Amino acid sequence: MDFLQHFPYDNIRDYQEQTLQLLTDNWEKYDVFCVVAPTAFGKTAIAKTVLNAGHSASYIVPTNMLVDQMLATFPATRTLRRMDSYMCAEWKRPCPATKARLKSFCKGCKCGNDVSNAKYRNGPGVYTYHAYLAHRLYRDVLIADEAHQLIPMLQSMGEVVLWQHDYKYPPSAFTPDKILRWVEGLPKKKQETAKLSKLLETLKSSVPDYSVNRTRREFNGKGTTRGQPEERDCIVLSPLHARDEAGKMWPKGSVKKIILLSATINHKDIEALGLTDRKVAYLHSPSPIPAESRPFHIEDITSVSRATMESSVQKIATIVNEVLTPRHEGERGLVHATYQMADMFRAHLTGPRYIFHTKLNKKEQYARFLATPGSILVACGLYEGTDLPDDLGRWQVITKIPWKSLGDPAIRAMADRDPEWYLWESAKTTIQAAGRVCRHENDFGRTYCLDKTFHKLYDDGYHLLPQWFRDCLMNGTIGDTP
């Protein structure tokens, strides 16, 4: 199979050509190809090449937005969207409702055509992860874009959620030991119900497979208005690995070749995805963006931890207010923070340029940020999936390295068993964050990391960091003239 002859454009970049040649030369030798492709590599073109080369292939992406981007570039590509997004033109209701009433799709129905093409004709197409799994769109070849996101998606499939409005646990039950005390105080019969039994087993295990977290999530069930979720209190049991669910992505015999595309994927992800029993090749590409256009400044401002949170927030706010905001006058920027830190920053970052958001108004505030030149978004959970090319984003601040909490017994046990896993989970998120404000070869954007604990990530996890990321690391510039 010569992939190069199926490239969809007239011109091909050197690193794309090298990647496709390596795929061609090694196609029969390996089952899994990890294409480590930094921002601006042109992964969509690689995926389209593979779709063009073979009839039996599925290209999967994490969001509908990425499906739309693929279809905007290659409109003839087949797809199958979420079923209730198809509306029946004749009956003015979702197509599945019409099908349920009529026992078949209407003649010429787009939903019916898309289902037929996706499920029964085996042709190449682009789908979200969830559509692929829901309809089992298995092909000889599976191409997964942003493949590092497969792991949290698969983990979420195995989550157990206990809503406070259902289980009535006390307001004080925030730590694992207090949650355990609450469960053990319940009648024995209640403890034996499925979710509480799993929670009790996890809390009492010396090597738990689930992380237990008291949090708030969107709830869109009984008592809420359809399409208007409410943020509610819950306890979430999250599996620490994805292996139990991963087999559903690529059943042996149904999926013969797997291509994983991501800027952040390595052997730790292959372990997490349960693919170590297959022959795996790693294809590394340099970044198309010059390192000097995407500097990552390592600033020794403060070591952020639970114990130092208040003083750290004050130090970081001073740097942002007095150095970085004036330095980037008129330029949009991001300040990455946890929700806890963001709440504390509200008292310190008070100028007209700053925009804050909650979990429920994130979309609206993000749109406001994009519409406001020179604004600064205090961003929670936007380490990836945020595309800020050119003047949409020229600088950003990483206020805290996203370490998983060692206060969680499950995280602590996992980190003790596999220190590389702990380092790589934080490194992945940090590297993804670094790519938010520099999106193409002619773009430029600066990242300032103000958390001293980056040194631990670098020193202990140096071998895990891709070369293209190490190339952009620089000593701090705080205190330099703008």
N, C-alpha and C positions, 0 to 999 in steps of 0.2 A: 504494500500500500504506500504510494508516494503522496504524502500529504501536501507537499509544496504545490503541486499542480491544481489543488483545490482552494488555494488562498483566495479570499473574496475581493481583494483589491489589486490594482495594477502595481502599486509599489509596496514593498515589504521591508521592514526594518531588519537590521542585521541580527538582533537577538531573537526576533520572531522566526527568522529563517533558520537560525541555529536550533531553536527549540523544535520546530517542525521536522528538521532533518534528524534530530535525536529521536523523536517519536517514530519516524519512519524506520530508522536503523534498528531500533530496539523493540518494535511492536510485538514481535513473536517471543521475545525473551522475558517480558515482564507482564504482570497482571494489573499493577497499579503504578500510575505515573503521577508523582507530586511535582507540579510545575510551580516553583517558588517565583512568583511574578510580582514585582513591586508596582506601586502606583504608576500609571501611564505606560505600562507595558503593552497594553492592547490585548487583554485576555479575551474580549468578545470576538476579535478576529480569529484567534486560535480556536475558540469554540465553534465558530461558524465554519472554519476549515474542516474540522472533524465531522460536523453535520453534513457538509457537502460531500465528504469522502465516503461516508457509509450510510446506507439506508436505515439501519437499525441503531438509532442513537437518541438519547435523551439528554438535553442540556438543562440543568436545574440551577435556580438562583434563589436567594432567601426572601426576596420581596417582589411584590407586583410592580414596583417602580423599576426594578432591573429587567423584568419581563418587558415592560413598556419601552425601555431604552433599546432592548434588542429588536423589538418590532419596529421601532422608529427608524433604526438603521437598516434592518432587513425585514421589510413588511410581509414578505411571502412566507416567513417562517411560521410553522404551525404552533398553536398553543391551546391550552385548555385552562380557563380561568375558574375561579371559585364558582360553584354551580349557581348559588343564589344571586350572583352578579349579572346573570343573563336574564333579561326581561322579555316576556312574551308580548310582541307588538299587537297581537290580536286581542288577547285577554287582559292585557295591562297588569300583569303580575309576574313574579319570577317563573322562569321556564320550568323548574322542577315541580312547582305547584300545578301547572298546566299538564305536565306529563303524568303526575299522580292521578289527576282527574280523568284524562283521556286515555291513560294506559300507554301512551306513546308521545313522542315529540310531534309538534305541528310540521307539516310538509315545508321543507326549506328552512327549518329552524336552525339558526346559527349554533345554538347550544348543542342540538342533536348532531350537527355536522362536526363540531369540534370534538365531541365525545367519540364519535365514530372514527375520526382521523387519529385521535390520540390512542384510543384503546384497542382498535381492531385493525389498523392499517400499518402499525409498526413503523411509521415514518418518522423522520427526525423532527424534533420539536423542542420548544422552550417552555418550561413550567416552573412554578414555585416548588420549594421543597415539599410543602404540604399537599399540593395537587398531585405531585409525583407519587407520594406515599398513599394518599387517599385512593387513587385509581390504579395503583400498582403498575405504573408505566415503565416496566422493566424492558430494557433493550440490551442488545449485545454490548453496547458501549454506553457508559454513563459519564457525563462531564458535569462536575459540580463546581460552580463558581463560588468565591468567598467560602471555600471549603472548611475553613476553621470554624465557621458558624454552624456547621452540621452538629458539632459536639453539644453546644448549649441547647440547640433545637431538640436533639434526641434526648438529652437529659430532662428537658421540660416535659417530654412525653411520659416520663416515669415519675413525675412529681406527685406528691400527695398534699392536698391543701385542706386545712381545717379552718373554716371561717368562724370568727368570734361570735357572730350572730347565731350560729348553729350550736357551737360547743360551750359557749358562755364561760370561757376560761377567765380568770381574774386579771385586772389591769396590771398587776405586779408581775405576772408570769412572762418576763422578758428573757431571762437567762435560761440555759438548758436545765440547771438544777432546780429552778423555780417551776419550770414547766413540768419536770419530772415529779416534783412534789404535788402539783395539781392533779396529774394523771393518777398517781398512786392513791390519792385521796378519794377517787371516784369509786362507785360500787363495782365489784368484780365483773358483773355482767356487762357494764359499760366498757370496761377496760378491754374486754374481749371482742369488741366490734372491730371491723377491719382496719379503719384508719387509726384508732387509738391503740390498737394492738401493735401496728407498725411503728407508731410514735414511741410507745413504751419500749419496744425491742431496740429501737435505735438509741434512745437515751441511756439504756442500761448496758449497751454493748461497749466493750473496750476497744473494738476496731469497727466502728460504724461505717456503713456504706452510704448513709444519707447525712447531709448537713441539715440541721434544724435551725430555722430562722423565723423570728417574729417580725412581721413586716406589714405593709399596707399595699393592697393591689386593687386594680379595677374589678368591680363586680357588676355583672350585667345579667342578673338572674331575677328570681322572684322578688317583687317589691320595688323594682327599678323600671324606668321607662326605656323601651327598646331604643337602642342607639345612644342612650345617655347613661353610661356607666357611672357608678359611684365608687369612690375610694374607700375601701373597708379593711378592717383589721383581720389578719389571718396568720396562722402558723403554717410554714411551708417546709416539707421534707423534700430536699433536692438530692437526687443521686449524684455521687461524685464522679461517676464514669458513665460512658454512653454505650458500653459494650453490649448490655442486655437488649438494647433497642436497635443497635447499629445493623444487625443482620437483616433487618427489614429493608434497608436501603439497597442492598446488593446481594440477593439470594444467589448462592452458587448454582450454576447451571442456567440462571436467567440473565445475570450480568457477568459478562466475560472480561471486559476491560473497564478500568476506572481511571478517569483523569481528574485529579484534584487541583484546582487552581486557587492560589491564595498568596498574598504577600507574607503571610505568617503561618507556615505549616512545616512541620518537621517530624522526626521519628516519635516524639511524644504524642502527637496527634494520631499517628498511625496506630500506636498502642491503644489510645483512647477509643479509636474507632474499630478496634478488633480486627485489624487487617494484617497483623504480624505473620499470619500463616500464609499470606500470599507474597509473590515476588514483587518487590517494590523498588522503583527507580526514582531518584531525586534529580530534577532538572532545575538548576539554579541560574537565574538571570541577573545581570547587573541592573541598577536603576537607570532608566532613560533620563532622569532628572539629575543634573550635576549636583554634587554634594554641597557646593557652595551656595546653591539656590534654595536648599532646604536645611539650613543649619539647626542642630539640636544643641542648645546651650545648656551645659550642666552647671547649675548655680547652687552654691553651698549656702542656702539661706536658713533652713530649719529642717529638723528631722520630725516629720509629722507622725504622731501616734495618738492613741486615745488620751494618754496622760498629758501630752503637750498640745492638745488640740487648740485650746483657747489662745495660748501664746503664739502658736504657729500661725493661726489665722490672722492675728494682729500683725505679725512680721510680714506675711505674704501680702496682706492688704496694703501695707506701707509701701512695699516694692511696686505693687501694681499701680497704686495712686501716684506715687512720687517719681517713679522712673519709667515704667513701661507705658502707661497711658500717655504721658507727654511725648515719649519717644515715638509713639505710633499715632500721633495726632492725625485725625481724619481717616484712619484706617480701621476697618472692622477687625475685631479680635474675639477669641474665645478664652474664657477662664474655666478650665475643667475642674470640677469639684464634686464631692459627694453631696447628697441632699443635706446632710447634717452640716457640712462646711458652708454650703450655700446659704443656709439659714443664718449662720453666724456672720457671713460676709455682708449680709444686708445692712448691718449696723455700721460697716466700715466703707463699703463701696457704694457711695450715695450720690455720685455725680450723675448728670443727665445722660451720659453715654451708656450707663450700665442697665442691662435688661436681665431680670430674673424670671424663672419659671417654676411651676410645680409639676407634679406628675400628670395632672389633669389638663393644664393649659400649655403644655410643652409645644404642641404643634402651632398654636396661635402666637406664642411668644417668639418661636423660631422664625415664623413668617414676618413678624415685626422686625426682628433683627436683620433679616435679609432686605427689608424695605427701607432700612435706616442707615445711610452712610455714616461711617465713623462709630457705630455702636459697638458695645462690648457685651457679649452674652455670657453670663455665668451659667455654664452648661453642665448638666448632670446626666450621666449615661449617654453622652454623645461622643464617646471615644472612637466609634466607627459608624459607617453608614451616613456620615455627614460630608457633603461634597461642596467645598468652598474654593472654587478656582478663582484666580485673578483677584479683583478688588472685593470679592465676596468674603475673603479672609486672607489677611497678610501676616497675622501673628497669633500666637496662642500661648497659654500658660498651663502647664501641668502642675497643679498644686500638691498633688499627693500621688505617689506610685500606688497603683491599685492592687496592693497586696490582699490576698484572701485572709480573712480574720482567723488568727491562730487561737482566738478565744472560743471558737467553735471546736468541740472535741473531735468531730469528724475531719475537719480541715487539719487540725493538729496531728491526728493519727495518719492521715494521708501524706502530709508533709514529712513526717518522720519516716514513713515507709519509702517515700519517693521524693527526695529533695528536688530533683530535676523537675518533677511535675509542678511543684510549688513555684519555682523560679519561672518556668515557662508560662504558666498561667498569667503571671503579672507582666512578663516581658511581652507576650502577645498583645495585651491591651495597650501597653505603653507604645509599642511600635505602630499599632493601628492608629492611635491618637496622633502620632507624629506626622501621619500622612494627610491630615484633614485640610491643611491650608496650602498645600502645594500639589497640584493635581495633574499638570502636564509638563512637557519638556521645556516650555518657555515661561513657566510660572515660577514664582518665588514666594517663600513664606518662612517665618522664623518660629521656632518652638523654644520656650524657656521652661526648663524643669527646675522647680524651686525646692524640691524635696531631696535632702541629703541622702536618703536611703537608696537613691538611684545607684550610689557607689556599690552597695551590696549586690544589687541586681547585676551590675556590670562585672564586678570582681568574681562573684560566684557563678554567674550565668553567661560569662563571656562566650563560651563555646556554643551557646544556644542562639546567640544573636547573629542574624544574617549579615554578611559582609557589607551589603549595600546600606544597612542601617548604621553599622559601625563607622562607615566612611563619613557620615554627616555629624558625628559627635564632636563638640567643641568645648573648650574651657569657657567658663562663665564670662559674661560681659557686663553684669550689673556694676554700675559705677563708672563704666566707660561713657564717653560723650556720645550722644545720639548720632 
